[in-house]
Amino acid sequence: MMRLYSSPPSPFGRKVKMTAAICGVKSDIEIISIDGNDPKSAELNPSPLNKIPVLALENGDIIADSRVICEHLIDYSGRTEILPADNRVAYLTRAAVADGVTEAALLMVYERRFRSKDQINAEWLNRQNRKVLGGLEWLSAHCQPIDTTPTLDQITLAAALGYLDFRFAGEWRTRFKELALWLTQYQQMVPSFRATDPSA
């Protein structure tokens, strides 16, 4: 059995968990919860970078980075419709932009979490916020309607928007109403989105 090392609040871990469920391979994966703030928990993490998520295969090999893990699960399951070969670069580009939104949002959270108030860099926060807004603006114009099975870019976008809801109280929704509607539709169509909600 494969082992996925992650944590419930991790948006990248959530993306992998949704992908596993959509691929139909959830039962092939044991999820091991990692708390990055707990040294003992971190010792369990097989990632050389001590980052999550990371997937450990049955033969002991590891797969790092959520996008690489997702691609492995898609190949493993044979569910190629989740990342179609036709126009693959466009799917991966949309996924990369959504990942970039998540990364910028994470950096904003970390800036406030790990620095005292007098050390917080307002310009750094503004720079990351501009990345979030720029990414959402682009994604609003390029996101695709959800078909019967969501594609990897859509899974990645849902994870990003879910993280913004979780950490920033859904502030993005007023400005990006089309994306908010899209996420509502995704939530209704994809049970694993609700099942992986870190606030539940």
Helices and strands as residue ranges (DSSP letters): E 2-6, H 11-23, G 26-28, E 29-33, H 39-42, E 54-56, E 62-64, H 66-77, G 80-82, H 88-114, G 117-119, H 122-142, H 152-168, G 171-173, H 177-189, H 191-195
